[in-house]
Amino acid sequence: MTLSRTGEVLLHAQLERALRDDIRAGRLRAGAPLPSSRGLATELGVSRGVVTTAYQQLVAEGYLESRQGAPVRVARAVRAQSAPPPAPPLLARLAYDFSPGLPDLAGFPRDRWLRSVRFAWRDAPLDAIGYGDPRGAPELREALADYLGRVRGVAADAEQLVICTGYRQGLALTCRWLRGQGVERIALEDPGWHPQRLIVEEAGLEVTPIPVDADGIDVAALARSDADAVVVTAAHQFPTGAVMSPPRRAALIDWAERGDRLIIEDDYDSELCRERVGALQGLAPDRVLYIGSASKRLAPGMRLGWMTPPSWLSWSLISAKAIEDAGSEISGQLALADFIARGELERHLRRMRLRYAHRHRTLREALARELPRWRPHQFAGGLHVLVELPAGTDEAGLLAAAARDGVAIEGLSLHSYTGDCQPGLVLGHARMADPALDRGVTLLRHAATGD
Ligand SMILES: Cc1ncc(COP(=O)(O)O)c(C=O)c1O
């Protein structure tokens, strides 16, 4: 053991730490005697007081035991920490990333965001940093109620709006509430965003997968199921890109009204879409729980989402949120309120919509050139496009070959509940500039054809 004499950390504190680490790691076993304070002090070249102070501290913490006339020992109650299990392999970050989950992080407007952080903090009342309203900062709820009403046609009331930690928390709280009401099954679009399945199953609900077609979810199939609630991506189905048609919207609302059922609307990226239809919630605020998120609109690391529950459900969700975490982190909320109020969010979304549309064109042209037998679905906007692969393509084999070439892609089967789907890819084009998109597609051709 060597102690540093630079004076940055006191000698007895260094000795305490070294002994604590040795005991925790099992290098000093329970019951083992320690040298006398005089002996250890001589060995380390320090005063005896340094050793006795360290021993006393560790006795007080329960690591050591001392008895009159006996050597100080490692306490018998101390257990060595078991070796940690090997970490599960993390997905490697590959050079060409076509996974659809992320927006273009390089496009995040740092300077404008920083300005909003500064203004928001400068003007925030002291109460803003106490235990606040579990629904979230009133400034943000007001800014969002106005924004969602104007831009998404949501029937939003700042009093009913609840800020949550991303869409996931909104869905998780709702699923737990449903389970508490005795609901057993929830319908999900098939294919649909796969983390959703984990969230609803974690809440104890069973998934009823319902197929989607070019008009959105198959409401007739939903009506034949015994689900009491459904999650839909009405404005931009994930991952097919379908926009729910007006007759389907009407039929879905009718289904919910007839059976007193709940529709959860996942509005994850509609401002980034080409065809912007208003939210379903505006048509039936009493049947639809609307959930939005900053993840694709700004950045997922913000972990900010918002929900507008039907009024009969809002108190239950507010109290679930209060019990879970007493409200979301405040700093991002204050900044987002300012960012929306200044019109920055709308400017950012306009910029990103153009950027993503351009990148999508580049991707499509490269696919047409390099892989003409692959069939991209019609582009509905947003951050990704579904590409159908020729029948008989080994999707898993293609993913593995692409990863060997440094290309990350997601297969359609990842998002299929039944596993009964045509081979396909959900290609995200948001993060790559033109040269990377071109090179990525060339590598995909190599993975698919060996050429
Ligand atoms: C379909 C869909 N819904 C919701 C989300 C957003 O989830 P969260 O707000 O928890 O990041 C995503 C993000 O990838 C998504 O793809």
The ligand as an ORCA input file, in Angstrom:
! r2SCAN-3c Opt
* xyz 0 1
  C     -43.340      4.407    -32.953
  C     -42.644      5.186    -31.890
  N     -43.356      5.679    -30.879
  C     -42.769      6.418    -29.898
  C     -41.411      6.665    -29.896
  C     -40.808      7.551    -28.855
  O     -40.590      6.973    -27.634
  P     -39.950      7.845    -26.454
  O     -40.666      9.135    -26.395
  O     -40.161      7.024    -25.218
  O     -38.496      8.037    -26.781
  C     -40.635      6.151    -30.914
  C     -39.179      6.380    -30.900
  O     -38.379      5.727    -31.544
  C     -41.261      5.390    -31.943
  O     -40.545      4.903    -32.959
*
